[in-house]
Amino acid sequence: MTAAVEAAAPRPADVAALFRAHERALFGLALRLTGCGADADEVVQETFVRALATPPARTDEPWAPWLVRVATNLALDVLRRRRRRRDPSWLPSPLACDEGKAALELPAPREHTADSRYERLESATFAFLLALEALTPRQRAALVLRDVCGYSAGETSAALGISEANVRVQHHRARRALAAYDRAPCRPDAALAARTRGALEAFVARLYANDVAGLEALLRDDVRTTTDAGGEFNAMKGVRAGRVGVLRFHLRVAQRRGAAARIVPCLLNGLPALAITFASAGPRQAPRVLLRCDVDAEGRIAAIHSVLATRKLAGVRFDA
């Protein structure tokens, strides 16, 4: 080992200090790149394992850009593996994103060129994270680094290991693919939170009352529903669309599962949701579900998301 590399090799105590200083920002970045809190945790942990095992070869290289580069490429590997599985039922992780939470932290740009296109809380919403699924892994990284973190083309080029010209191409394609989201962005505020909470509570109340007419009035004609069980529990495969199909599905599930033992309102990914614990659970039936929805300007439900996968529910309080 050369003297330069020996000098660059950090001691475990140095890596522990790095971890404390950068953990939250790297988690926030990895969350937006992968859409999954558990994946983001693993990316952060592996980034610091690599910092300990194979640190920057140059002693004068700053740590923050190196950590962002490693974390970004690890997250891209996660995305590529997920794309190969082609799971149409995949949903983001429900996470607390209140002020002070790690999900809101992001790496700061060194070459500040312009304000970020998307606010921190908006970029952690279900709507935004699902919109990012339309992008290729590299397009997603280019957009997150540039439009969420506020990185320059040069910083993004260094993080991705591609030319600035390629960064601009990937970034342009990513923005074009997000055009539909940009026409109706999800920007959490008090009014949207109130509409979402009202729609969710009305939906569950009418569902358990078997109020078909009331449910029909709540749902848009083009409503969609998705259930992510992660292959762990019995669940609908893919996405069901249309008021009739969505209504029949949720009524059938409510009849099969019976009354909930506990329903806890919570604020996740910037908007209200319901953490539901079932009174009983048979073989391959989920004992808990996180239920959330997207609503339009009139408060009608446009999408219903049910997250059952245990791995994605670690950040949800079911007993609050």
Summary of the structure (lengths in Angstrom):
residues: 320
radius of gyration: 21.2
end to end distance: 53.6
largest distance: 75.9
contacts: 1007
relative contact order: 0.12
helix: 52%
strand: 14%
